[in-house]
């Protein structure tokens, strides 16, 4: 079973990868995810979904951690 620290580390890693990809899209119009996967594939959408949930998890964990203090 994953503990919360491991889950945060995984989510942080995925969010950094997602931020790097969006930076590439903004700077060079190059999308790393669609480079490796076809643009409208189910696997491409799954990757975006996982990265999105990772960002939401990190935002929620930061918000609720601040509320405890």
Secondary structure as GFF3:
##gff-version 3
##sequence-region A 1 69
A	DSSP	alpha_helix	4	28	.	.	.	ID=ss1
A	DSSP	alpha_helix	32	36	.	.	.	ID=ss2
A	DSSP	alpha_helix	42	68	.	.	.	ID=ss3
###
